[in-house]
Amino acid sequence: MKINPETLGFIKTYLNHSIHELVLKKRDQPFVDYPFALQQIQVRQKAKHKLPEWSSNIQLVFPPALSLEQSSSEMTAAYKRNHFSGSVLVDLTAGFGVDGIHLSQKFSTTIFVEKQKELCEVLEHNIEALKIQNISVIHQDAENYLKNVEFPDPKNITFYLDPARRGKRGEKLFDITDCEPNILTIKELLFQKGNCVILKLSPMLDLKRLILMIPEIREIHIVALQNECKEVIAVCKKVMEQSDIIIHTSNISIQKEEQFHFKLKEEMEEIPVIASQLSGYLYEPNSAIMKSGGFKTIGNRYHLQKVDYHTHLYISDTFISNFPGRSFQIDAVFGMSKRELKVHLQKGEAYNLSTRNFPMDTETLKKKLQIKDGGERYLFATLWNQKHLLILCHKCKE
């Protein structure tokens, strides 16, 4: 895949220009491949927040936007690079190669397997542009590759898969049995040819169902960016090093990374402490912890009391500065009577409203309370001591 200097120059010059204006721009440079240049500019603009370094690297080639949709961000790819390493990595669903290229820094040898010929050409071009020496590209689908390949030492092989999560009609898929390749149909081959399998899966996936379907899972990593859950990563081992599953959660932001780890057995055995009163400080775990289901462990680990057994909000008399989530100071707790609402709430004013274990959704309750979104005051509608209450609070400064 060769790109002439004139086309590269055009991409660099107009990288941040309006794509609509560029489409109408007079094409008076005979050596510029305009269709290719415009496609590259458009895709880079869409990917600049997800892949800032790659988007600004003019030497790289970007595939069509659809191929980027499921691609990891640079931040989540860096998370994997920092947590996984080994001898030989075989990325069976290479795609655009964001994860594989980051992971290749921690593996001696990396093999990309990709069934789309166009993506193979993009991968080969970008590997050369990035001057990476330890990656080879194979044009083949994952299942046929597995059936035919033989490795001298399977215990050194780590497979990486990110199954396609789009259906034939473009619909989003979550369950592993609906994605391509279906992990369950090739699982026996994976463990016959290798020792470790790393699966990148949808953040919408049911974790309990996943564990039941793949008992070889030894670790689950849940990665959130700016408190939005982005990825579930399951690590499966042919030889089980421990009997219990370890859950790793990480909420990554520009300022910091909140980490919380626990064992599944630990969560099952914990007994939560239910709050005897609602005062002091209120805590809400970040989205990665909420996805993990570690609701009893997080409360007991930080010596917190749960608002209710089924309400994942927590209370403490003292401020905990390192809690992995949001923290608030409670200003008032009141019921839903007209008298109480009149005392504590101002109609038409702005509040950040959330409902937790409450019989009304947020929009319905907002209309009933006659309040608007926003501002610096937070309002949690929840259940405590079999009563539906509102907790008014303000966010603690970090």
QUIZIHU-V469892 format. One line per field, one symbol per residue. ss: DSSP state (H for helix, E for strand, C for the rest). phi: phi as a letter, one per 40 degrees, with the letter a starting at -180 (. if undefined). burial: 1 if it has 24 or more other C-alpha atoms within 12 Angstrom, else 0. A space follows every 10 residues. Layout:
# QUIZIHU-V469892
ss: ???
phi: ???
burial: ???
This chain:
# QUIZIHU-V469892
ss: CCCCHHHHHH HHHCCCCCHH HHHHCCCCCC CCCHHHHHHH HHHHHHHCCC CHHHHCCCCC CCCCHHHHHC CCCHHHHHHH HHHCCEEEEE ECCCCCCHHH HHHHHHEEEE EEEECCHHHH HHHHHHHHHC CCCCEEEEEC CHHHHHHHCC CCCHHHEEEE ECCECECCCC CECCCCCCCE CCHHHHHHHH HHHCCEEEEE ECCCCCHHHH HHHCCCEEEE EEEEECCEEE EEEEEEECCC CCCCCEEEEE EECCCCEEEE EEEHHHHHHC CCCECCCCCC EEEEECHHHH HHCCHHHHHH HCCCEEEECC EEEEEECCCC CCCCEEEEEE EEEECCCHHH HHHHCCCCCE EEEEEECCCC CHHHHHHHHC CEEEEEEEEE EEEECCEEEE EEEEECCC
phi: .bbcdccccc cccbdbcccc cccccccbbc ccccdccccc cccccccccc bccccccccc bbcddcccdc ccccccccdc dcbbaicbbb ccbdfcgccc cccdcbbcbb bcbacccccc ccdccccccc fcbbbbbbca cdcccccbcb bdbdcccbcb bbdcbbcccg ccbbcccccb ccdccbdccd cccabbbbbc bccccccccd cccbcccbbb bbbbbfgbcb abbbbbbcbc caccccbbba bbbccabcba bacdcccccc bcccccabag bbbbdccccd ccgccccccc cbfbbccadb bcbbbacbcb cbccicbbbc babacccdcc cccbbbcgcc accbbbfbcb cccccdcccf bbchgbbbbb cabafgbcbb bcabcccc
burial: 0010001101 1001100010 0000000000 0001011111 1111111001 1001110111 1111001111 1111111111 0011111111 1111111111 1111111011 1111100011 1111111000 0001111111 1110110000 0001011111 1111100000 0011111011 1111011011 1111111111 1111101001 1001111111 1111101011 1111111100 0000111111 1100001111 1111001000 0111100111 1111111111 1111111111 1111111110 1111110011 0011111111 1111110000 0001100000 1111111100 0100110010 1100001111 1111000111 11111100
